[in-house]
């Protein structure tokens, strides 16, 4: 059974930091591309950051220079370090693991963790 379990969310003041973690089980973690998405109330889910199995990283423009994604294959865990947080970063953050060798496509989601940036 595949599980992705996020942790590390919470309430933080503007300018503060949080570190999200996503621990995976039931998959060969090292071959998966890993992503962090977020969804704010009334908005569509958006890709925040991704790291491929080979270590290639990308970020959405609004978080560049503030967020850092990393992975630790030995611990089956992906992280999202979030610094200089802004109120507009408030959202539910979801971990995603995807492996696309062809058919089928393996795509798994965590349950989400709430991040609230407010004074």
C-alpha positions, 0 to 999 in steps of 0.5 A: 500500500502506497502512503505519502504522509506530509508534516510540518505545516502550521501557523507562522507570521509573515517573514517566518519559515516552515519546513514541510516533510513528506515521508513515502512508503510502498514505492521505490522512492528513488525512481519517482519524481517528487513535487509539492503542490498547493491549493488556496481557498477558491483557487486551483491546485498549483505546482510549487516545486519539483525535483526529478529522480535525477535531481533536476529542480524547478520552482514556480516563479512566486517562490523562487529564492524563498523555497527550497525542495530537496530529497533524501532517498535513504529516508524516502523523504522529500522536503520543502524549506519555506523561508520569507513566508508571505500571506499569499503562501497560505494554502494546503500543501500536497506532496506528489510522487510520480513515475511515468515509465509508460503505461501505467502511470504511477501518480500518488498524493498525500493528504495535505498539510495546512500552511497559514501565514498571518500576523 
